[in-house]
Amino acid sequence: MAILSTTKNISPVKWIVGVGLVLRIYHYLSNPGVWKDELWILRNVAGKGYLELLGPLMDYQAAPPLFLWLERTLFLLLGDNTLGLRLVPLLASCAALLLMIPVARRFLSAEAVPWALLLFAFSDKLVDHTVEVKQYLLDTLLAVLVPALYVSTESWPVSRRFLTFAI
């Protein structure tokens, strides 16, 4: 009964975000097979050096250089390990979900916040991309990071804020 009484005090936002994080980690640990598009990125990451990743990629692939460099570093540190190579998308997905909380609270009504987080936490595309060696979740993280940065710097002087966003 003690567990039930403590769970009643947890807000819907915490439940949604907690289950969303567990879902992402469960999907990550299930370690689905590598699909063709991932394989092509991995061939580039494994077969090219850091400077070569700035040029054209094999197999008609395109990805941001910083993402490729992160993946190359994980490949060199952890080897040919799919869980290790999928770590960047997992961390980006979890961070984006957590950053959505202050963004939703700032720009939505209190009633809409759980709904927005529910949609974000359980989006099949966002959850699926959590376990793919693709840059999509870094794009998502950056898309959430900009308004999160805006929210967290509202009390700053305009000049400092301008400089932060310019960087």
MDTraj code that builds the backbone (N, CA, C; nanometers):
import mdtraj as md
import numpy as np

residues = "MET ALA ILE LEU SER THR THR LYS ASN ILE SER PRO VAL LYS TRP ILE VAL GLY VAL GLY LEU VAL LEU ARG ILE TYR HIS TYR LEU SER ASN PRO GLY VAL TRP LYS ASP GLU LEU TRP ILE LEU ARG ASN VAL ALA GLY LYS GLY TYR LEU GLU LEU LEU GLY PRO LEU MET ASP TYR GLN ALA ALA PRO PRO LEU PHE LEU TRP LEU GLU ARG THR LEU PHE LEU LEU LEU GLY ASP ASN THR LEU GLY LEU ARG LEU VAL PRO LEU LEU ALA SER CYS ALA ALA LEU LEU LEU MET ILE PRO VAL ALA ARG ARG PHE LEU SER ALA GLU ALA VAL PRO TRP ALA LEU LEU LEU PHE ALA PHE SER ASP LYS LEU VAL ASP HIS THR VAL GLU VAL LYS GLN TYR LEU LEU ASP THR LEU LEU ALA VAL LEU VAL PRO ALA LEU TYR VAL SER THR GLU SER TRP PRO VAL SER ARG ARG PHE LEU THR PHE ALA ILE".split()
xyz = np.array([
    [0.0800, -0.1194, 0.0000],
    [0.0000, 0.0000, 0.0000],
    [0.0852, 0.1272, 0.0000],
    [0.2055, 0.1184, 0.0554],
    [0.2921, 0.2359, 0.0597],
    [0.3275, 0.2818, -0.0817],
    [0.3461, 0.1875, -0.1724],
    [0.3799, 0.2243, -0.3101],
    [0.2631, 0.2979, -0.3739],
    [0.1431, 0.2497, -0.3550],
    [0.0262, 0.3141, -0.4131],
    [0.0070, 0.4551, -0.3587],
    [0.0310, 0.4749, -0.2325],
    [0.0111, 0.6091, -0.1765],
    [0.1165, 0.7065, -0.2273],
    [0.2376, 0.6607, -0.2537],
    [0.3396, 0.7522, -0.3052],
    [0.3201, 0.7780, -0.4537],
    [0.2656, 0.6813, -0.5294],
    [0.2466, 0.7038, -0.6720],
    [0.1338, 0.8019, -0.7002],
    [0.0405, 0.8192, -0.6076],
    [-0.0689, 0.9145, -0.6267],
    [-0.0171, 1.0583, -0.6278],
    [0.0957, 1.0820, -0.5658],
    [0.1511, 1.2168, -0.5577],
    [0.2358, 1.2544, -0.6795],
    [0.2617, 1.1606, -0.7686],
    [0.3446, 1.1888, -0.8856],
    [0.2570, 1.2543, -0.9924],
    [0.3047, 1.3657, -1.0440],
    [0.2273, 1.4415, -1.1433],
    [0.2201, 1.3655, -1.2758],
    [0.1191, 1.3950, -1.3574],
    [0.1094, 1.3315, -1.4894],
    [0.2329, 1.3574, -1.5747],
    [0.2916, 1.4755, -1.5621],
    [0.4115, 1.5081, -1.6402],
    [0.5248, 1.4126, -1.6039],
    [0.5458, 1.3891, -1.4746],
    [0.6525, 1.2974, -1.4327],
    [0.6250, 1.1552, -1.4806],
    [0.5002, 1.1124, -1.4738],
    [0.4644, 0.9794, -1.5233],
    [0.4936, 0.9674, -1.6721],
    [0.4474, 1.0637, -1.7482],
    [0.4644, 1.0594, -1.8939],
    [0.6115, 1.0589, -1.9317],
    [0.6876, 1.1500, -1.8743],
    [0.8307, 1.1584, -1.9066],
    [0.9032, 1.0325, -1.8580],
    [0.8711, 0.9853, -1.7383],
    [0.9346, 0.8632, -1.6866],
    [0.9081, 0.7431, -1.7750],
    [0.7827, 0.7242, -1.8147],
    [0.7494, 0.6105, -1.9023],
    [0.8132, 0.6301, -2.0399],
    [0.8171, 0.7542, -2.0894],
    [0.8832, 0.7820, -2.2172],
    [1.0309, 0.7481, -2.2140],
    [1.0982, 0.7793, -2.1038],
    [1.2406, 0.7453, -2.0898],
    [1.2600, 0.5944, -2.0813],
    [1.1746, 0.5276, -2.0031],
    [1.1835, 0.3818, -1.9913],
    [1.1602, 0.3161, -2.1272],
    [1.0638, 0.3669, -2.2030],
    [1.0353, 0.3134, -2.3362],
    [1.1565, 0.3253, -2.4272],
    [1.2218, 0.4385, -2.4239],
    [1.3405, 0.4585, -2.5079],
    [1.4537, 0.3637, -2.4667],
    [1.4768, 0.3521, -2.3379],
    [1.5847, 0.2651, -2.2898],
    [1.5534, 0.1189, -2.3190],
    [1.4275, 0.0790, -2.3012],
    [1.3874, -0.0589, -2.3325],
    [1.4093, -0.0882, -2.4809],
    [1.3672, 0.0042, -2.5661],
    [1.3845, -0.0137, -2.7109],
    [1.5326, -0.0204, -2.7468],
    [1.6126, 0.0618, -2.6829],
    [1.7579, 0.0619, -2.7047],
    [1.8188, -0.0716, -2.6625],
    [1.7829, -0.1193, -2.5429],
    [1.8401, -0.2446, -2.4915],
    [1.7903, -0.3675, -2.5672],
    [1.6766, -0.3557, -2.6370],
    [1.6300, -0.4682, -2.7187],
    [1.7209, -0.4889, -2.8398],
    [1.8001, -0.3881, -2.8735],
    [1.9043, -0.3954, -2.9755],
    [1.8541, -0.4546, -3.1072],
    [1.7600, -0.3859, -3.1741],
    [1.7113, -0.4385, -3.3018],
    [1.8233, -0.4456, -3.4055],
    [1.8025, -0.5279, -3.5066],
    [1.9036, -0.5438, -3.6106],
    [1.9311, -0.4136, -3.6842],
    [2.0499, -0.4047, -3.7390],
    [2.0913, -0.2875, -3.8160],
    [2.0223, -0.2927, -3.9520],
    [1.9630, -0.1847, -3.9930],
    [1.8990, -0.1814, -4.1236],
    [1.9895, -0.1127, -4.2245],
    [1.9531, -0.1218, -4.3509],
    [2.0404, -0.0821, -4.4615],
    [2.0938, 0.0601, -4.4488],
    [2.0089, 0.1561, -4.4191],
    [2.0541, 0.2949, -4.4113],
    [2.1561, 0.3152, -4.2986],
    [2.1340, 0.2489, -4.1873],
    [2.2307, 0.2547, -4.0765],
    [2.3631, 0.1935, -4.1192],
    [2.3530, 0.0799, -4.1869],
    [2.4732, 0.0090, -4.2310],
    [2.5590, 0.0977, -4.3199],
    [2.4956, 0.1722, -4.4066],
    [2.5711, 0.2602, -4.4958],
    [2.6416, 0.3714, -4.4186],
    [2.5767, 0.4257, -4.3180],
    [2.6432, 0.5260, -4.2332],
    [2.7594, 0.4602, -4.1591],
    [2.7349, 0.3413, -4.1042],
    [2.8395, 0.2715, -4.0286],
    [2.9596, 0.2357, -4.1167],
    [2.9350, 0.2030, -4.2422],
    [3.0473, 0.1751, -4.3333],
    [3.1353, 0.2979, -4.3484],
    [3.0750, 0.4141, -4.3558],
    [3.1516, 0.5379, -4.3652],
    [3.2263, 0.5666, -4.2364],
    [3.1574, 0.5497, -4.1239],
    [3.2182, 0.5764, -3.9938],
    [3.3372, 0.4836, -3.9702],
    [3.3231, 0.3573, -4.0069],
    [3.4301, 0.2599, -3.9846],
    [3.5419, 0.2713, -4.0878],
    [3.5073, 0.3128, -4.2091],
    [3.6054, 0.3095, -4.3171],
    [3.6756, 0.4399, -4.3472],
    [3.6341, 0.5471, -4.2883],
    [3.6937, 0.6773, -4.3183],
    [3.7473, 0.7420, -4.1915],
    [3.8491, 0.8227, -4.2078],
    [3.9025, 0.8999, -4.0963],
    [3.8208, 1.0266, -4.0759],
    [3.8562, 1.0997, -3.9721],
    [3.7810, 1.2215, -3.9391],
    [3.7788, 1.3213, -4.0553],
    [3.8920, 1.3467, -4.1177],
    [3.8952, 1.4427, -4.2285],
    [3.8191, 1.3912, -4.3492],
    [3.8265, 1.2611, -4.3757],
    [3.7533, 1.2033, -4.4885],
    [3.6018, 1.2126, -4.4684],
    [3.5580, 1.2137, -4.3441],
    [3.4147, 1.2250, -4.3168],
    [3.3602, 1.3639, -4.3507],
    [3.4496, 1.4600, -4.3764],
    [3.4070, 1.5935, -4.4189],
    [3.3714, 1.5966, -4.5666],
    [3.4227, 1.4992, -4.6416],
    [3.3984, 1.4944, -4.7857],
    [3.2788, 1.4080, -4.8200],
    [3.2678, 1.3740, -4.9477],
    [3.1560, 1.2898, -4.9902],
    [3.1597, 1.1538, -4.9206],
    [3.0423, 1.1049, -4.8852],
    [3.0316, 0.9755, -4.8191],
    [2.9987, 0.8678, -4.9216],
    [3.0347, 0.7459, -4.8902],
    [3.0020, 0.6324, -4.9763],
    [2.8516, 0.6044, -4.9693],
    [2.8031, 0.5328, -5.0668],
    [2.6653, 0.4832, -5.0706],
    [2.5617, 0.5958, -5.0714],
    [2.5994, 0.7104, -5.1272],
    [2.5070, 0.8230, -5.1409],
    [2.4478, 0.8687, -5.0070],
    [2.5266, 0.8616, -4.9040],
    [2.4815, 0.9028, -4.7708],
    [2.5157, 1.0483, -4.7461],
    [2.4410, 1.1092, -4.6561],
    [2.4674, 1.2455, -4.6111],
    [2.4357, 1.2526, -4.4630],
    [2.5237, 1.3136, -4.3878],
    [2.5037, 1.3324, -4.2439],
    [2.5942, 1.4468, -4.1991],
    [2.5539, 1.5177, -4.0945],
    [2.6369, 1.6276, -4.0449],
    [2.7724, 1.5768, -3.9946],
    [2.8784, 1.6500, -4.0250],
    [3.0119, 1.6053, -3.9835],
    [3.0267, 1.5818, -3.8333],
    [2.9688, 1.6673, -3.7491],
    [2.9847, 1.6473, -3.6048],
    [2.9204, 1.5167, -3.5591],
    [2.8072, 1.4818, -3.6177],
    [2.7437, 1.3536, -3.5871],
    [2.8359, 1.2395, -3.6299],
    [2.8909, 1.2495, -3.7496],
    [2.9811, 1.1445, -3.7981],
    [3.1054, 1.1338, -3.7103],
    [3.1570, 1.2478, -3.6649],
    [3.2739, 1.2458, -3.5770],
    [3.2418, 1.1820, -3.4420],
    [3.1239, 1.2110, -3.3881],
    [3.0830, 1.1456, -3.2629],
    [3.0757, 0.9945, -3.2824],
    [3.0148, 0.9536, -3.3925],
    [3.0031, 0.8105, -3.4209],
    [3.1397, 0.7471, -3.4442],
    [3.2272, 0.8170, -3.5133],
    [3.3626, 0.7660, -3.5378],
    [3.4365, 0.7489, -3.4048],
    [3.4219, 0.8444, -3.3155],
    [3.4864, 0.8356, -3.1844],
    [3.4332, 0.7160, -3.1062],
    [3.3007, 0.6971, -3.1066],
    [3.2437, 0.5802, -3.0388],
    [3.2915, 0.4508, -3.1026],
    [3.3031, 0.4499, -3.2343],
    [3.3532, 0.3307, -3.3037],
    [3.4967, 0.2990, -3.2605],
    [3.5792, 0.4015, -3.2504],
    [3.7190, 0.3796, -3.2108],
    [3.7295, 0.3383, -3.0636],
    [3.6424, 0.3926, -2.9792],
    [3.6472, 0.3610, -2.8360],
    [3.5825, 0.2265, -2.8033],
    [3.4682, 0.1986, -2.8655],
    [3.3883, 0.0823, -2.8274],
    [3.3890, -0.0296, -2.9301],
    [3.4442, -0.0032, -3.0471],
    [3.4474, -0.1053, -3.1510],
    [3.3140, -0.1168, -3.2226],
    [3.2987, -0.2269, -3.2917],
    [3.1804, -0.2529, -3.3737],
    [3.0680, -0.3059, -3.2853],
    [3.0155, -0.2205, -3.2008],
    [2.9145, -0.2575, -3.1031],
    [2.7907, -0.1717, -3.1295],
    [2.6808, -0.2341, -3.1716],
    [2.5633, -0.1547, -3.2091],
    [2.5086, -0.0730, -3.0921],
    [2.5117, -0.1273, -2.9725],
    [2.4635, -0.0496, -2.8575],
    [2.5501, 0.0743, -2.8362],
    [2.6788, 0.0584, -2.8508],
    [2.7688, 0.1729, -2.8359],
    [2.7487, 0.2759, -2.9453],
    [2.7300, 0.2301, -3.0684],
    [2.7133, 0.3215, -3.1811],
    [2.5761, 0.3891, -3.1819],
    [2.4808, 0.3310, -3.1114],
    [2.3479, 0.3915, -3.1017],
    [2.3327, 0.4768, -2.9748],
    [2.4403, 0.4954, -2.9025],
    [2.4358, 0.5706, -2.7780],
    [2.4041, 0.7188, -2.8009],
    [2.4586, 0.7778, -2.9036],
    [2.4345, 0.9206, -2.9313],
    [2.2853, 0.9464, -2.9563],
    [2.2195, 0.8708, -3.0450],
    [2.0756, 0.8945, -3.0622],
    [1.9944, 0.8702, -2.9348],
    [2.0303, 0.7696, -2.8560],
    [1.9584, 0.7447, -2.7312],
    [1.9704, 0.8644, -2.6367],
    [2.0908, 0.9112, -2.6147],
    [2.1110, 1.0240, -2.5233],
    [2.0432, 1.1504, -2.5757],
    [2.0480, 1.1722, -2.7067],
    [1.9818, 1.2889, -2.7650],
    [1.8307, 1.2793, -2.7474],
    [1.7751, 1.1605, -2.7634],
    [1.6316, 1.1405, -2.7486],
    [1.5869, 1.1662, -2.6052],
    [1.6610, 1.1132, -2.5103],
    [1.6270, 1.1326, -2.3686],
    [1.6418, 1.2794, -2.3287],
    [1.7478, 1.3435, -2.3747],
    [1.7693, 1.4848, -2.3422],
    [1.6597, 1.5718, -2.4032],
    [1.6197, 1.5425, -2.5264],
    [1.5137, 1.6206, -2.5913],
    [1.3824, 1.6081, -2.5144],
    [1.3523, 1.4875, -2.4692],
    [1.2292, 1.4667, -2.3922],
    [1.2329, 1.5470, -2.2621],
    [1.3455, 1.5447, -2.1932],
    [1.3581, 1.6208, -2.0685],
    [1.3521, 1.7712, -2.0924],
    [1.4115, 1.8173, -2.2017],
    [1.4089, 1.9611, -2.2320],
    [1.2707, 2.0092, -2.2756],
    [1.1880, 1.9170, -2.3224],
    [1.0523, 1.9548, -2.3624],
    [0.9691, 2.0019, -2.2433],
    [1.0035, 1.9578, -2.1228],
    [0.9243, 1.9944, -2.0049],
    [0.9218, 2.1459, -1.9852],
    [1.0387, 2.2129, -1.9715],
    [1.0317, 2.3588, -1.9513],
    [0.9779, 2.4330, -2.0735],
    [1.0026, 2.3813, -2.1917],
    [0.9516, 2.4465, -2.3127],
    [0.7993, 2.4406, -2.3145],
    [0.7441, 2.3215, -2.2891],
    [0.5984, 2.3073, -2.2877],
    [0.5362, 2.3919, -2.1771],
    [0.5980, 2.3931, -2.0609],
    [0.5435, 2.4717, -1.9489],
    [0.5457, 2.6211, -1.9778],
    [0.6437, 2.6651, -2.0527],
    [0.6553, 2.8089, -2.0828],
    [0.5562, 2.8534, -2.1904],
    [0.5342, 2.7717, -2.2917],
    [0.4571, 2.8152, -2.4078],
    [0.3149, 2.7605, -2.4159],
    [0.2782, 2.6671, -2.3286],
    [0.1451, 2.6078, -2.3336],
    [0.0704, 2.6303, -2.2028],
    [-0.0580, 2.6145, -2.2076],
    [-0.1371, 2.6223, -2.0844],
    [-0.1071, 2.4987, -1.9999],
    [-0.1356, 2.5072, -1.8717],
    [-0.1084, 2.3955, -1.7806],
    [-0.1817, 2.2688, -1.8232],
    [-0.3001, 2.2835, -1.8800],
    [-0.3775, 2.1671, -1.9240],
    [-0.3169, 2.1023, -2.0480],
    [-0.2505, 2.1802, -2.1313],
    [-0.1950, 2.1287, -2.2566],
    [-0.0582, 2.0633, -2.2390],
    [0.0136, 2.0970, -2.1327],
    [0.1492, 2.0452, -2.1128],
    [0.1538, 1.8921, -2.1132],
    [0.0710, 1.8218, -2.0346],
    [0.0779, 1.6750, -2.0386],
    [0.0487, 1.6174, -2.1770],
    [-0.0433, 1.6815, -2.2503],
    [-0.0759, 1.6320, -2.3842],
    [0.0422, 1.6483, -2.4794],
    [0.1078, 1.7610, -2.4743],
    [0.2247, 1.7829, -2.5602],
    [0.3358, 1.6836, -2.5265],
    [0.3585, 1.6639, -2.3972],
    [0.4618, 1.5692, -2.3560],
    [0.4234, 1.4265, -2.3917],
    [0.2960, 1.3944, -2.3833],
    [0.2481, 1.2621, -2.4210],
    [0.2773, 1.2356, -2.5686],
    [0.2461, 1.3321, -2.6522],
    [0.2727, 1.3173, -2.7955],
    [0.4223, 1.3031, -2.8243],
    [0.5026, 1.3809, -2.7554],
    [0.6478, 1.3767, -2.7764],
    [0.7065, 1.2470, -2.7213],
    [0.6640, 1.2064, -2.6036],
    [0.7212, 1.0881, -2.5384],
    [0.6877, 0.9592, -2.6115],
    [0.5690, 0.9530, -2.6736],
    [0.5246, 0.8285, -2.7345],
    [0.5166, 0.8339, -2.8868],
    [0.5765, 0.9337, -2.9461],
    [0.5822, 0.9410, -3.0923],
    [0.6593, 0.8201, -3.1445],
    [0.5958, 0.7417, -3.2306],
    [0.6621, 0.6212, -3.2799],
    [0.7888, 0.6547, -3.3580],
    [0.7889, 0.7640, -3.4304],
    [0.9093, 0.8024, -3.5060],
    [1.0243, 0.8401, -3.4121],
    [0.9942, 0.9188, -3.3100],
    [1.1005, 0.9577, -3.2163],
    [1.1544, 0.8372, -3.1400],
    [1.0670, 0.7469, -3.1020],
    [1.1118, 0.6269, -3.0299],
    [1.1904, 0.5366, -3.1238],
    [1.1439, 0.5182, -3.2463],
    [1.2158, 0.4331, -3.3420],
    [1.3542, 0.4884, -3.3734],
    [1.3628, 0.6201, -3.3946],
    [1.4935, 0.6801, -3.4279],
    [1.5903, 0.6786, -3.3099],
    [1.5404, 0.6497, -3.1903],
    [1.6270, 0.6387, -3.0726],
    [1.7296, 0.5280, -3.0900],
    [1.6972, 0.4275, -3.1677],
    [1.7873, 0.3124, -3.1827],
    [1.8385, 0.3006, -3.3258],
    [1.8624, 0.4121, -3.3892],
    [1.9170, 0.4111, -3.5241],
    [2.0410, 0.4991, -3.5294],
    [2.1411, 0.4509, -3.5982],
    [2.2617, 0.5301, -3.6176],
    [2.2331, 0.6290, -3.7308],
    [2.1514, 0.7251, -3.6983],
    [2.1159, 0.8335, -3.7889],
    [2.1109, 0.9617, -3.7063],
    [2.1192, 1.0751, -3.7720],
    [2.1304, 1.2041, -3.7031],
    [1.9967, 1.2647, -3.6630],
    [1.8871, 1.1983, -3.6887],
    [1.7559, 1.2591, -3.6696],
    [1.7303, 1.3044, -3.5256],
    [1.7769, 1.2296, -3.4282],
    [1.7509, 1.2687, -3.2893],
    [1.8392, 1.3846, -3.2454],
    [1.9551, 1.4007, -3.3074],
    [2.0346, 1.5210, -3.2788],
    [1.9636, 1.6433, -3.3360],
    [1.9017, 1.6284, -3.4518],
    [1.8222, 1.7377, -3.5081],
    [1.7079, 1.7735, -3.4136],
    [1.6419, 1.6712, -3.3612],
    [1.5318, 1.6927, -3.2677],
    [1.5811, 1.7616, -3.1414],
    [1.6938, 1.7142, -3.0890],
    [1.7497, 1.7756, -2.9686],
    [1.7793, 1.9230, -2.9919],
    [1.8392, 1.9566, -3.1032],
    [1.8696, 2.0970, -3.1314],
    [1.7422, 2.1787, -3.1491],
    [1.6388, 2.1185, -3.2087],
    [1.5123, 2.1886, -3.2268],
    [1.4457, 2.2186, -3.0928],
    [1.4669, 2.1345, -2.9935],
    [1.4113, 2.1587, -2.8602],
    [1.5061, 2.2452, -2.7774],
    [1.6350, 2.2333, -2.8033],
    [1.7346, 2.3077, -2.7269],
    [1.7222, 2.4588, -2.7463],
    [1.6913, 2.5029, -2.8664],
    [1.6825, 2.6469, -2.8924],
    [1.5712, 2.7110, -2.8092],
    [1.4465, 2.6601, -2.8124],
    [1.3465, 2.7226, -2.7244],
    [1.3757, 2.7006, -2.5760],
    [1.4397, 2.5879, -2.5409],
    [1.4765, 2.5659, -2.4003],
    [1.5792, 2.6703, -2.3559],
    [1.6726, 2.7004, -2.4431],
    [1.7715, 2.8042, -2.4130],
    [1.7030, 2.9409, -2.4015],
    [1.6087, 2.9651, -2.4875],
    [1.5315, 3.0896, -2.4809],
    [1.4618, 3.1014, -2.3457],
    [1.3975, 2.9935, -2.3027],
    [1.3243, 2.9940, -2.1754],
    [1.4202, 3.0145, -2.0584],
    [1.5347, 2.9490, -2.0633],
    [1.6268, 2.9550, -1.9496],
    [1.7048, 3.0858, -1.9419],
    [1.7012, 3.1654, -2.0486],
    [1.7771, 3.2916, -2.0475],
    [1.6882, 3.4149, -2.0451],
    [1.5596, 3.3979, -2.0183],
    [1.4666, 3.5121, -2.0215],
    [1.5046, 3.6237, -1.9249],
    [1.5661, 3.5906, -1.8154],
    [1.6006, 3.6934, -1.7161],
    [1.7365, 3.7584, -1.7441],
    [1.8082, 3.7120, -1.8431],
    [1.9397, 3.7679, -1.8746],
    [1.9270, 3.9047, -1.9422],
    [2.0325, 3.9858, -1.9312],
    [2.0337, 4.1113, -2.0072],
    [2.0324, 4.0804, -2.1577],
    [1.9755, 4.1716, -2.2337],
    [1.9587, 4.1498, -2.3776],
    [2.0923, 4.1241, -2.4472],
    [2.1954, 4.1973, -2.4116],
    [2.3248, 4.1813, -2.4796],
    [2.3836, 4.0416, -2.4556],
    [2.3752, 3.9956, -2.3340],
    [2.4269, 3.8615, -2.3017],
    [2.3452, 3.7537, -2.3742],
    [2.2175, 3.7733, -2.3773],
    [2.1283, 3.6783, -2.4446],
    [2.1552, 3.6762, -2.5947],
    [2.1720, 3.7938, -2.6535],
    [2.2019, 3.8040, -2.7957],
    [2.3312, 3.7313, -2.8287],
    [2.4342, 3.7525, -2.7477],
    [2.5624, 3.6880, -2.7700],
    [2.5495, 3.5354, -2.7591],
    [2.4723, 3.4872, -2.6617],
    [2.4508, 3.3438, -2.6445],
    [2.3858, 3.2834, -2.7677],
    [2.2825, 3.3481, -2.8192],
    [2.2127, 3.2950, -2.9360],
    [2.2955, 3.3100, -3.0626],
    [2.3794, 3.4120, -3.0686],
    [2.4665, 3.4286, -3.1848],
    [2.5692, 3.3167, -3.1930],
    [2.6168, 3.2742, -3.0776],
    [2.7145, 3.1638, -3.0739],
    [2.6448, 3.0359, -3.1154],
])
top = md.Topology()
chain = top.add_chain()
for i, resn in enumerate(residues, 1):
    res = top.add_residue(resn, chain, resSeq=i)
    for name in ("N", "CA", "C"):
        top.add_atom(name, md.element.get_by_symbol(name[0]), res)
traj = md.Trajectory(xyz[None], top)
